[in-house]
Amino acid sequence: MKEQLKKEIISSLKDKIEGIEEITDKVKIEIPKEDKFGDISTNIAFLLSKKLKDKPINIANKLKEILIENQDFEKVDVAGGGFINIFLSKNFYSKILRKIIDEKESYGKVKKDEKRYINVEFVSANPTGPLHLGHGRGAVVGNVISNLYEYAGYRVVREFYINDAGNQIKKLGESVFARFMQIDNPNYPFPEDGYHGEYIREVAYHLYKYEKEKILSMVDKNQAVDFCSEFAKQLLLERIKNDLADFGVKFDIWFSEKSLYSSGKVDEALKFLKEKGLIYEKDGAVWVKTTEFGDDKDRVVIKSDGSYTYFAGDIAYHYDKYKRGYEFIVNVWGADHHGYFPRLKSAVMAFGVREDWIRVVFIQLVKLFKNGKEVKMSKRSGSFVTLRELIEEVGKDAVIYFFLTKDPNTHLNFDIDLALKKSSENPVYYVQYAHARICSVFREAKERFNFDPEKEFTGEINLLTEDQERILMKHLTFIPDLILEAAYKQDPHKLTQITYDLSSDFHYYYNNFKFLVENDEKLMRARLYLLKAVREALRTLFKLMGITPVERM
């Protein structure tokens, strides 16, 4: 909207002021912090000062006389030595409300560009147990970032990297096999570093019931462990998929780490780097020249024993993404990977991409509190509270909203008691209640006045003369700008503040003004028209976050 208003200002002045086109790119549109200074402010007079060889204040006064002729501008003031403050007209706001109501949950969304093709990889949990709260926060952040980029016109591919190779999968198999053997032999040793928790026993009991003879017939213990490992991995991965789906998070690609090795993709990536002169041998190992791209030292990709490093697999995985032709990629990682990013970025830059082709959003830990005390343990997982347990406790919407209340790279304390409150203290209740209140007003309008706001209708915006009505219309106008800023800066947490602020403005309006005006049908229709636009804007924000637009509370 700022860009559109900028074009409108330029268009109004184009044929009347010399040099406008030359300074167009430098013109800024700002939203004043105080409503008394207008709806928008521009620095255009300062930019023209040198060109027109006059003081900004004089130029601003000249521009004021031209701009006031625009029907979308109700009032134009000059302040601060040359800043131009503009109050938008009812004519302008009428078009905005119409746009919001017509576009519904897609209000302000940029038209999809098939060429703008990006990848967002998130969660990527080891399939060795249930999803914990950190995974859940990563799921919310990754999903909302994906939604924001789609809103901004990108075609987004959501991807989950399955860590199904390496020691953790072997340890999973050993843990399940030990629990399997303990069913008949309680003294069978359990691995010291094995996975504890009731879910391991559940997998073992399932195998005992359906695969007992097959496992016991295996002469080689390693074969039995491998069988348990593969079975457990598939079962736990399926549960992860179900948990995420119930959480409203779905993926386009489930990429297996194991497939990198079985398909030869690791060799292919290293061959590519070797052909670019970036691979060399030293001390019996194979190294990649990451120092040429900013790393503090070169990195080993093949050990002296001939085995690949974990880093080699990561290079191959990102080389595969590179070949898919994304404009850029976003990885959502746990905060413990901070130190790993520079070396991976160096390796990725070796492919020939620009520095910002790979972007990483880091997720900090979540601490859970109940009755003022931290909650750490879970009977089912053995060591942590699972995402599903938290959802069952407070509901999906509360989990999503609370996970979004802070910058992802900031530690988050999740207060269960607050999330369960049915009052304005609970932010998710507060924003959902705004939506529910509007729906309630609409139902009452239909019952009392036989007028259904859900159907197509218009309202005379000129009748909306209260300050709070202007504040609401102004707020609605610039919501797309705020959403797009959150998208480009990868700030998903900003959505909660945008939603809360709009809800707060609405609640004040609801508490201080009457909508169902018995003796003034035109005013009633105008106010209901504004409410309908507020509701659609809330639905747009709810959709981006993945929370439910509740109609009754």
Steps between C-alpha positions, in 0.01 A plus 500: 500500500788739572629433149156563349462828689848602393402443135183701556696793643750488212217477249329807650819704468647355181385764252518793738836474676832476318736216597247270667596190301868541588442466875221238493718217636601709801150607599396348831153449640481465878213450741513767776502365854231746605171522310497882527790507252297332229464153356818516294802728479749553216847654462449597136549876557849444643596292196385774263677781687831475317338449162262797536753712691255592774441423867313174576232692691422716197490202268279308746246784507493504121452122484227523762282709268534241224452189715182626667329472160535120517168342606681241712658773715266672745750737655866590437723671761859615501713440808858460623660735252363326194340166579159457337235332713199359321163399643336239279140561392181302548510441125834324545385299802185394320716337233715333765204348685358376171835341413523325838147361478546385141839336554392339830773283657744595224485873574813667363654176376746545213415316180688170481806499277587148381857609427558601862564152631648448850555221752436512875636205697389469863443264793722223352487306828682173549240221460608354833221626723204737536520866405601724790418867558804621307382303197156652548633854507706424190189361330302817573780734395575307180135469406425868561812612311378284210154659523653847505708435190194361323315818598789695344451317169757220524442136413616321815613139535483380861759232576577264789850349509478153654814430704482125439871426469769484766544388858166627632309253280723213609447602864124501439516142370711387796256662745193338342674162472597512869142579606380222270732249668402623849141386446613140553826577678467803734875485574604549139742799500380835369759720324639771727438773242173350375170682449276482805130569513177314468491537121802263466310236697194552279705432188659194663161358602371551148798307360454228763137458400545496122866428421623290794583182309666690218729691735589199714583299187773748406834343592692824475408749772601791275243385246233498770605846621489633143150356457385663826668821396324523162163402644524752787618775269205455264249478785635805682525696177136424430410630846704815434309552175167452679595737783601769252189452286279535810699814579412637157850454357546309174804446282545471125824299525625248755868465412691198635859559612563131434406548134793739452738209537299225330435718193860619460407865562792549740750382239331720241530813716865436585578433134344836412722678754806304387445612141501859629838439667356520852582147620844377609660217700708541814599262781309219331173694512307699239438869566289778350640854468235683701756765601472644150142598591547641847538195726772513767649168382450236232277204585534123470239327284652150484689367802825306477303175548299577185173589676309821431471773758162640598609818325532313169137393527391857570693626199333238281155584636542869424654426162180307424297808599727718288432282194125533552528867403366686803537879509614454860452256787412546868605254770339511844753360748540457873717763669770240567585516125614864513865406462432257218340752266817689387673182382191373318445840336863492383449158342172607338661812355746269327210396276507850353196648675481847658569532871136542604378200298496298822323665793465356849247580772609376843258367762573535870379272776149492645448466874163390630347638819195395701394632841810717493737203470693367202366175352777275367400138503262291295393147581476412134827636366705435811680833494294781346143620451384412150336738258186284493474510880512880497239522223271267693548718808433849358384453139666547161421871465653595834817302425542668160429851627725473806784354292474810280498759775878548499783518249591136415859562611380599850435257785129447559325429829163337433250559782238224491278677753491815285430299184193348668352828626170612349574870537672792329820411690540209259610652166366220280163517676506879458551490120258213442242678714519801266399277210230326704355835612458615141328173412272549801406852385419362154276229644317757712454729198331216317278404794394851605497693173468223242820635347768244411850655486632170362334585170629757253435859611669842511519772760526876469849560634435876526284419802802361688609823667635376834877513565507129586342418164774690318762322714354162407484583129856627504613186682327279244658692213858424595466141621634362165811719539559360848451142380737546205762656727473196728544276193807674359668524841402141592332627817202265550457617859394844375164351397390461862564871566319605181203283596497613861513869405210465256301304759572764762375779272187298430428418866522871586257576218264221615503616862435866422265508202169349401480309172137396486353849489122462510407846373775536238521213254759676280740548789444139606585374151811719485628371833422139413684551173807612695464201733483266203831639372658461846384138513646422156832659597506289818430190293789588271732517801357185657551311175865606485556384856292185467254572781122459495262793439264405784139620454367434850678525835 
